[in-house]
Amino acid sequence: MEPWEMREWFQEFLDTLNRHDGEGLRGLLAPDVRRAHLPAGAEAWLSDYADLLHGFPDWQWRRIQVLVEEDRLAVHLRGGGAHTGVFHGIPPTRRRVSIASFAMYRVANGRIVEASGTDDADAIRAALI
């Protein structure tokens, strides 16, 4: 993909996340996607995202910056939502959480095959405790 195509692809990925479209997200992940320090595979990613949405049903991501180099994306995002459901065993606090997220993705054939970055779940837990 050309850099402009990668940027458009990433916007589609972000829009899919913000629509909370699990099936759409599945189509943007390689079935065996590798994630640094997290369980591999699209199913594990989708399970983690479902957990996030259970705790924060209004969660949204906002793009701060995206850098493209060949088949890789470096992204800086801001995510946030109201904690109205259980998240990682923490009962609802009704607090609004806003976190910065930094990630690197490698994309092949329109799907993420590798991902690494900040541990968003740890940042969210820290904001709630």
C-alpha positions, 0 to 999 in steps of 0.5 A: 500500500502507498502511504496515503492508502495506509492512512485511509486504511488506518482511518477505517480501522479507527472508525470500526473501533469507534462504531464498536463493530467487532465483526468489522474489526475481525476483518482488519486483523490477521487470524494469528495477529501477534501482540507484544506482551499480550495473547496472540490471535484475533480472538484474543484481541476481540475479547480484550476489546469486548472487555473494554466496551463492557466497562466503558460502553461509550469508549472512543478513540481519537487520532493524534498522529499517524506516521507511515513507513512501508508496511508499518504504522506508528500511531498516537491516540487518545481514548476515553469513556465513562466507567459504567460497567465492570472492567477487569474486576473493578466495579463501575465508578462512573469516572470519565477516563482519558488515556494516551495510547502509542502503538506500532502496527505492521499491516499485510493484505489489509490486516494487522499482523503485528502490534505493539505499544502501551498497555492500555488496560494498565493505563485504564486501571491506573486511572480508576484506582 
